[in-house]
């Protein structure tokens, strides 16, 4: 009888434990506090907080509030849109759309921009000529505070491309892009002729420019004169067979790098320091 009574009591105690696990401990009881906290969705003492999800919250100790599947981590937020400035909206109206203080003018198949594309004076601009033949009358960024011109369609930017301001970047990426003169009078110029037969006209940086970079890496690119009046530094790179006409430069430093068969017209370097590779100085 005694053995039977002990077995009965043990069985009863086991049932009580099972009930405690399944239903949670009574109010004020800290039995299995960690487990009951996790099951109820409340952060246990010492655990990381701040995470949220569609269902459960909380996380492991020190994990910074990691969440269950489908939730978002605590402290993370969405990316805020770039708010156009009133000045940009006023000056760019009817031309393009503002991203912050930058007027973005898009010339695509729906709107190829057959007239000359002009950036409003005093404004930063990005002009995207991405359709075949887009910006056929050229691009004028002379009055811009800074400018990026993307000639990303075949035969795009066939008229003159000119720019000024603090910085200017012209990207002649596609076949036959930038067919006429490309001239930069900005403080910092970055002119890239990367498309097949791109930049067959004159490519130049003016005397108000401090730094001038000209890249002629596309096949048969830069078939005309290359001139730089930059006062501080000029860097010209010519791919194989490119730059057959003369290259001229001045200022404090002029570097010209010519690949095999390029720079057949030589270089006229009037800079204080001339760093020439693969070509000779015809004015030295």
Phi, psi and omega in degrees: 000317180299316179299318179296320180296319179296318178297323179295317180295318179299318179297320179295319179296321179297319178298322180297319179296317179300318179297322180294319179295318186285322190251350183088157182280158179296161179304136178087346179272131182261020179294128180053045185301319182297313182295317182292326178296314181297320183291326183277348180089005179264144179293132177281159180302130178089350180277158178291148179236179175101343180279148178228156175207177178291344183228290189254158178232172178093178181188187179288158181301127175080005184271002176076017176088045176294154188245168175285170182301133179098351181262185178236145182290146179296140176090349180266143180223170180283163179280127181283141177293153178283119184276124178296144176278149179302322180298317180293316181300322181290315185283330186268355183302130180084351180254315183195204180237148182267133168245096189068238180261010183256127176273116181257117181251119185252122179244098184241195183296327180286331180218085187284351179061071182282336174277165179299136181265118184241128176281137177301142181300138176078003183248148171280137185228151167230122183244117184253105179259085194255353179264159175301126179076009181293152179058047187291338180265002176102180184228135179238106176245025185298325182266003183285154174287328172198160185206142169236126179244117179255106176263081191256011175244153177304135178058026178278159179056050184283342174274181180298143174243117181231148181204158178216208180087199182284326180207150178214134176232125178242124182244106179261085195272331191250172182300130176070015180285147176062061186286336182256204183287141171245116183230133179237127176242018180284166176300319179233124184242137177223102185247120186238116178252092190250347181274160176300129180058027179279154177055055177285347177270186181294139177240125187209154170242137186277179183286346176274356182278140176268314182233132183230126175236128179232124180243121178242076186257344178288153180299128181058037179272155174058065183271003183238192181298146172237123183228140175224124174255019182302137186278334184255300187212138174234136174228122179237130176236133183235125178286174183305127177078001183268173174055057182285339180272174184290146175249128179234144183204161179214211178082199182284320184217135175228122177243128179230126179242121185242128176280178183302129177080003181258171177058043182293337179277355179077185183233137171251100185255116176250019180281163176296327177227128181245120176247099186245132178232124177081011179208175180238156179271114181272358178243005184275000000 
